Amino acid sequence: MSDLPTTAASVDDDSPPSPQRRSYSFLQWCFYYINQFLVRVVWWAKVPDGLPLADDQGGVLICNHRSSIDPCVVQVVARRRLVHWLVAQLYKPGTMIARMLDLFEVISVRKDGTDVSPLRTAIRTAKQGDLVGMFPEGTINTTDDFMLPVRPGAVVVALRAQVPILPCYLEGTPYHQLPWMPVFIPARVKLKFGEPIDLSEYYGQDRDSQLVARIALDCVKQIAKLAGRDEFEPQIAGKGWKTWQ
């Protein structure tokens, strides 16, 4: 498993699920409505009416990654359910962007990828019935390729938490080198969801790296199908990756 810093056994999390969070805080509601305006007016997004998951069902959302605002678009569809995205720890604690990420309860990942605690947190979060968001590409794709080589960590999280994987496809989200600039860039965005992928027949087999990689490739192919790219053949990334975003 190329995106795990140690063996799969090192991310075991057998702690009991904590109570599910059912509502936003006041500040989260404020930013939720600001996000609604950005997604529907500035980015002119065409999005589904809701997630194809039961309200009390945990899940791991996987998506192609073209912009820093990708999670914002998905969150509009999730509505009252906060999606806990795994995000690279790029900002110093206490800065405005770092505080906003904390407000939205992102799961911070060290840039060198050596800390397994974010995966444990992701497993625990999904296991308790919440939503986890992960970008298999590991970073924003600025190339002409449909998707970069992918990492199978989302499959490990889903198998350990015993939840489905939900493939998502985003088109048209604006990119800028400065992560806050897309907020001001008009766009026409489309978001599509596939059917939840049931992995129950593979529960207990998350230490089989070849199986996990194969499942990851199959899941990413579902993203490609949503984009009308049935011919796309994803690749598993090597061990030299540095960061998640």
Secondary structure as UniProt FT lines:
FT   TURN            2..3
FT   HELIX           8..11
FT   HELIX           26..37
FT   HELIX           38..42
FT   TURN            55..56
FT   STRAND          59..63
FT   TURN            68..69
FT   HELIX           70..78
FT   TURN            79..80
FT   STRAND          83..88
FT   TURN            93..94
FT   HELIX           96..103
FT   TURN            104..105
FT   STRAND          107..109
FT   TURN            111..112
FT   HELIX           117..127
FT   TURN            128..129
FT   STRAND          131..134
FT   TURN            136..137
FT   HELIX           153..161
FT   STRAND          165..171
FT   TURN            179..180
FT   HELIX           181..184
FT   STRAND          190..193
FT   HELIX           200..202
FT   TURN            203..204
FT   TURN            206..207
FT   HELIX           209..226
FT   TURN            227..228
FT   TURN            230..231
FT   TURN            239..240
//
